[in-house]
C-alpha cells in the first residue's frame, strides 16, 4: 500500500510540500514521506505545532527560524541513537547562527557537578577531569562532547539539570518521603516541589513500567508491587521536576536567552513530564518540543496521524537495531537488569541482610 502511494502523483496523493523535494502525503491515517531515509544519520523534521498546524517538512534553518518565539526548546532524544546526536549539534549551531543568546541545558549532567562543568567551560580543568568528576555518561565522547565543545567555544552557559542518580535511586527504593532524611545540601540537588499525583503522565509511565524489568517492573499485581510502581513514578517525577526547576532557574539567571534542553524523549513527549512541570512553575514561557519517531520502514518512512499532537516538531529517524530477535533467550539480560535495579546504591536504605546458610 505504501509503495502504491509513493508512486502516486503529488496532486492525487495530496502531498504537503515544504522545501526542496521532501514532502508528506496523508494516506489511511498515516503521513508518508516521499523518499526513503538514506542511512542511520539521515532524518527529517516535520513541524506540527502540537497538532495545530498542517504538518510540513522543514530543514534545520527553517526549524531554527520557526523556533524563534520560543523561550525553551526541549529536544527529546533516543539516548543511543548516533544520528540524533549529530542533529542535536546541527540544531544547536543553527539556533546560535540565528540568535547567539543561548543556554544549553543537559539531562546528562547532574546538579551536584555544576561546579565541575563550569570549571571545564572556563578552562580550569581538562576533559579527563570533567568526565571523571562529573560522572559523564558512557557515550559522552560520541554523543555529548560535540555539544560541550561548541558551547565552550562560543561561551554559552551549560546547565547540569538532572538530580544525582543516587538520589533518584533512594526515592525509587523508599518513595519521596526519604527526602526528609537528606542533608540540606543533598536536598538542594532535588527539586523543592515534586508532582507525583494522578494524571496523563503517571498513566503513561505506569504503562511503560509494567513491562520494564530495568525499572523494577514486570512483576505480579500485588500491594507490594503497586507500592514499588508508585515509588518508581515518584523517582521519575523527581527527575522531571528537578530538570524543570533547573531550567526555570536558568530562565531567571540568563534573561533574554533561549534554552535548548537535551533530554530523553519520554521526559518531553506529549508535552508531559519535564515540560508540564516547567509550565506549572513558569506558565508564561513559550515551550517547544522536538520528538523522535523511529520509522518502522526506512524505505517508506511513515508515522501515524495521532502522533501530530506529541510535539511541536517530529523528527523521523532511522530505526535502531532490535535488542533481541523473536525467540532469542532474554533471561540473562532480564536478570542482569533486575539485579542492577535492586543494587542501586542509596546510603539511606540499609543493605539487605545476608541470610545465614542453611
Protein Blocks (a to p, Z undefined) as FASTA:
>chain_A
ZZmmmmpcfklnopacfbhjbccddeehiacdfbdcfblmbccdddeklopaccddddfk
lmmmmmmmpmbdcddddfklmklmmmmmmmmmmmmmmomcdcdddfkbcfklmmmmmmmm
nopacfklmmmmnopafklmmmmmmmmmmmmmnopacddfbccfklmmmmmmnojmlmmm
pcfklmmmpcfbdcfbecjklmmmmmmmmmmmknopaiacdfklmmmmmmmmmmmmmmmm
mmmmmmmmmmmmmghiacdddddfklmgghiajlmmmmmmmmmbccddddddddfblmlg
cddfklmmmpmbdcdddddddfbdehiafklmmmmmmmmmmmoccfkbccdddddeZZ
